[in-house]
Amino acid sequence: MPISSYPRSESPVVNQPSSASKPTAAFVGASWAVLFIGFLSFAVGLWNATMTKSEKGFYAAVLVLGVFAAVSLQKSVRDRADGLPVSALYLGLSWAVVALGVLMLVVGLWNSGMALSEKGFYGLAFAMTLFAAVAVQKNVRDTLQFKAPAHAPTINY
């Protein structure tokens, strides 16, 4: 019987972890490659930039903050989707810190004396790195769930 034909109270799946399929090697490799390229591009751009060390430190810290917040948000959203407890406070903080990281980058670039092409470079490298970090975290989690025996508790990273 299709799930859609069950009454809501008789649905066969209630708070069960989503059935994760094993990510393909190509997707895993592409995700890691994009993460490495994005992070390396951002770092090389900062290394070669003609800005003060404090400005370079600010942009590096924003990148680290953004990556950590994006991974934390992805994990929180996925945990909730899998029926695992996630407090509304933590989920809200995850969203807020991702937004704060993006806002800090935008304000920093807006007020910098960089050429528009440099600003675009940092913005794209930042977005690419955050997206890739989320994809890598998803792949790690899906791979661990796929490898876990059916009788073993689900591992959530």
C-alpha positions in Angstrom: 0.0 0.0 0.0 1.5 3.4 -0.9 2.4 5.7 2.0 0.0 8.4 0.7 -3.0 6.0 1.0 -2.4 5.5 4.8 -4.4 7.6 7.2 -2.0 10.0 9.0 -2.3 8.0 12.3 -1.4 4.7 10.5 1.5 5.9 8.5 4.2 3.2 8.5 7.1 5.6 9.0 7.0 7.7 12.2 10.2 9.5 13.4 12.4 7.0 11.5 15.7 8.2 10.1 15.5 9.0 6.5 16.7 6.2 4.3 20.1 7.4 3.1 21.5 6.0 0.0 25.3 5.7 -0.3 26.7 8.8 -2.1 28.5 8.0 -5.3 32.3 8.2 -5.4 32.0 10.9 -8.0 29.8 13.1 -5.8 32.0 12.5 -2.8 35.2 13.3 -4.8 33.6 16.4 -6.4 32.4 17.7 -3.0 35.9 17.3 -1.4 37.5 18.9 -4.5 35.2 21.9 -4.4 35.8 22.3 -0.7 39.5 22.2 -1.2 39.5 24.5 -4.2 37.2 27.0 -2.5 39.2 27.1 0.7 42.5 27.2 -1.1 41.3 29.9 -3.5 40.1 32.1 -0.6 43.4 31.5 1.3 45.6 32.3 -1.8 43.6 35.4 -2.5 44.2 36.6 1.1 47.8 35.7 0.9 48.3 37.8 -2.2 46.0 40.6 -1.2 47.4 44.1 -0.5 45.5 44.6 2.7 46.6 44.8 6.3 47.1 41.6 8.4 44.1 42.5 10.5 41.9 42.6 7.4 43.3 39.3 6.2 42.6 37.8 9.7 39.1 39.2 9.6 38.3 37.5 6.3 39.9 34.3 7.3 37.9 34.2 10.6 34.7 35.0 8.7 35.4 32.0 6.4 36.0 29.6 9.3 32.9 30.9 11.1 30.8 30.5 8.0 32.0 27.0 7.3 31.4 25.8 10.9 28.0 27.5 11.1 26.9 26.0 7.7 27.9 22.5 8.8 26.2 22.9 12.2 23.0 24.2 10.5 23.0 21.3 8.0 23.5 18.8 10.8 20.7 20.4 12.9 18.2 20.4 10.0 19.1 16.8 9.1 18.8 15.7 12.7 15.3 17.2 12.9 14.3 15.6 9.6 15.5 12.2 11.0 13.4 12.7 14.1 16.4 13.3 16.4 15.9 16.0 19.1 17.3 19.4 18.2 16.4 22.3 20.4 14.8 25.3 18.8 17.4 27.5 20.4 20.3 25.6 18.8 18.6 25.5 15.4 17.9 29.2 15.6 21.4 30.0 16.7 22.7 27.9 13.7 20.6 30.0 11.3 21.6 33.2 13.0 25.4 32.5 12.8 25.2 31.5 9.1 23.4 34.8 8.5 25.9 36.6 10.6 28.9 35.1 8.7 27.3 36.1 5.4 26.5 39.6 6.7 30.0 40.1 8.1 31.5 39.2 4.7 29.1 41.4 2.8 29.7 44.4 5.1 33.5 43.8 5.1 33.6 43.6 1.3 31.2 46.6 0.9 33.5 48.8 3.0 36.7 47.6 1.6 38.8 49.5 -1.0 39.0 46.4 -3.2 38.2 46.3 -6.9 34.7 45.0 -7.7 36.3 41.9 -9.3 38.2 41.1 -6.0 35.0 41.5 -4.0 33.2 39.1 -6.4 36.1 36.7 -6.1 35.9 36.6 -2.3 32.1 36.3 -2.3 32.1 33.4 -4.8 34.9 31.6 -3.0 33.1 32.0 0.3 29.8 30.7 -1.1 31.5 27.8 -2.9 33.3 26.8 0.3 30.2 26.9 2.5 28.2 24.9 -0.1 30.9 22.3 -0.4 31.3 22.0 3.4 27.6 21.2 3.7 27.9 18.6 0.8 30.9 17.0 2.4 29.2 16.8 5.8 26.1 15.2 4.2 28.3 12.7 2.3 30.1 11.7 5.5 26.8 11.2 7.3 25.2 9.3 4.5 28.2 7.0 4.1 28.3 6.3 7.9 24.5 5.5 7.9 24.9 3.3 4.8 27.8 1.3 6.5 26.0 0.9 9.8 24.4 -2.5 10.4 20.6 -2.5 10.6 20.7 -3.5 14.3 23.3 -0.9 15.3 22.3 2.5 16.5 22.5 5.2 13.8 25.7 7.3 13.9 25.0 11.0 13.3 27.8 13.3 12.5 
